[in-house]
Amino acid sequence: MSPTPSSPAPLLYRHRHLLGIEGLTRPEIGSLLDLSESYIEPIRSKTKSALLVGRTVINLFFENSTRTRTSFELAAKRLGADVINMQVQASSIKKGETLLDTAMTLNAMHPDVLVVRHPDSGAVNLLSQKVDGAVINAGDGSHEHPTQALLDAVTIRRRRGRLEGQLVAICGDVLHSRVARSNIHLLTTMGARVRVIAPPTLLPAAIERLGVEAFTDMRKGLKDCDIVMMLRLQSERMHGSHVPSTREYFHFFGLDYGKLDAAKPDALIMHPGPMNRGVEIDSEVADDIDRSAIREQVEMGVAVRMACLDVLTRPLRSNAEA
């Protein structure tokens, strides 16, 4: 049992919580990416750590999630932590308890880390102000999903060697996507060029202010791209009709080999999941073993979340050792 990953990177991240990518510096992001990479070999060898023995991690998910919640749970257990998964549908929250009441209840349990997913933008930030432990944003509304952007960045860096100078196209429902926002902040901060491609109805107003180029034509937007990152249609966040039909959406904006030909011949294909095959991506493209990094993204998710849990509990561990 190894207490730490081999050759951990110097730590430059000094924040109490991880609520978003916006506002983080290039060195801070690079430090998190380096530490995440040091955890890849331990997860592949199934090496357990005693780093967080005696610490408690609570997963509080107000929205359904299999991939993200399971990834955080596995990451915490690999580090030796005690993990509690709060079933919101069966909890007092459904009986009328407010978010602040929940914060007080959770505080009484003395968790060291609270991992929160919530349908409302800003709810995780509010919760972080009311609890004593560290808080990780596992996705809040259409705002941010920082660990997804970090795992995407690790995947790109391992496949391409660097983030700087990469031309990345983020395609699909950009309007409702917290993944798109976190990736835009991270990639532009790290020196990548970012394009967003979507129907006009799914592009946020003034998106260019975030330092990206906006396209409404897939082939034009994908021209010479190094990375193609697809997003799912988030129908649960849509009010009114944003696309005529999923069939028409796929015809114009679904990724198939015909559209992919506009990108570089070795362009990397990514998707945060879950995928709607035949809607935003063709199955043959998604399963292309040479160009698709979708499975690798899932694996990198565990390493990134181990790194985040490590980083945010370091002050606690330092105090305990003092």
Helices and strands as residue ranges (DSSP letters): H 26-38, H 40-44, E 56-61, H 67-78, E 82-87, G 88-90, G 92-95, H 99-108, E 113-118, H 123-128, E 134-140, H 146-160, E 167-171, H 178-189, E 193-197, G 200-202, G 207-210, E 213-215, H 218-222, E 227-230, G 235-237, H 246-253, H 257-260, E 268-270, H 283-286, H 294-321
